[in-house]
Amino acid sequence: MNHSRGLVSLLLALVTALAVPAGDDNLAAAEWEILFFDSAFLPSTLTIDHGDTVRFTWVAGSHQLMSGLPGGTPGTPDEPGALFSATLDAANPDYVHLFGEGDVIIGFFDANNPAQVGAITVLGSALTFHVLVVDNEYIPPVISIFRGDTVRWTHEPMEMLHTVTSGTPNGAAGTIEEPGALFDELSTDSTPVFEYLFDAPMVLPYFCTPHWPFGMDGTVVVQELFIRGDSNSDSAVGIADAVTTLDYLFQSAGTPTCLDALDANDDGGVDLGDAIWTLAYLFSGGDAPPAPFDEPGADRTDDTLTCGP
């Protein structure tokens, strides 16, 4: 620990000497674009942050842009036109929509060509993830989410009877692997959708009761929410977090349960730069760690770092 604290002192001196400039706390929201051609739009899916805008731009043809899904349930975001509706043609070449609410997947389609359907995932602290139940498979068979997220299993029409049963067929009673300990639901044409909100970190196996001998099983990996830069998991970011990161890197300390929290600069790895980032934020007006920060949240960036379980 003394060696790591000495290294902290050196890093503090380096940070002060470099006089890292303060970052912009009001980073501009991004604008995305979806192009509408004669009978298609590109891209058909987007993943954005809440507060971002999407510009739907006419290129050719005549279109009636609608939020939701064709035949979507009234009173829900899937209801056609519930969130937005706009004509896109030569006289009305674009429509811009601000997506202020996170934790939601918004469908959209062209009412003049309803076979063309897309989706915009608006990131926030929680999301709903989709698993297809078809052909003696769960697709995808393994899914990684965060505490507070929901998984929706959807039965393919005209598919045989299946179940979505937590645990393993021969799992021990009183454990997470006990068959049906968390849920045991039919997946049929008459009961095509089952949703479950995961409120704790876990690695949960699940299976189809009639078809597990044919390899029909899956896994949900549920990670914990965290604050980026909070290396010691005390719900705040301070100098002790830089010390924890240095101990992990240079003092052969054990691997933290939430390794993702040590990635203070969100570059997908843990190295000396993360300790420098934390100290620059604390002592020389450097940028705050990227989201999730201040409040616990999920890291939706594509890297190999995890936060439990």
Secondary structure, 3 states (H helix, E strand, C coil): CHHHHHHHHHHHHHHHHHCCCCCCCCCCCCEEEEEECCCCEECCEEEEECCCEEEEEECCCCEEEEECCCCCCCCCCCCCCCCCEEEEECCECEEEEECCCCCEEEEEEECCEEEEEEEEEEECCCCEEEEEEECCEEECCEEEEECCCEEEEEECCCCCCEEEEECCCCCCCCCCCCCCCCCEEEECCCCCEEEEECCCCEEEEEECCCCHHHCCEEEEEEECCECCCCCCCCCCCCHHHHHHHHHHHHCCCCCCCEHHHHCCCCCCCCCHHHHHHHHHHHHCCCCCCCCCCCCCECCCCCCCCCECC
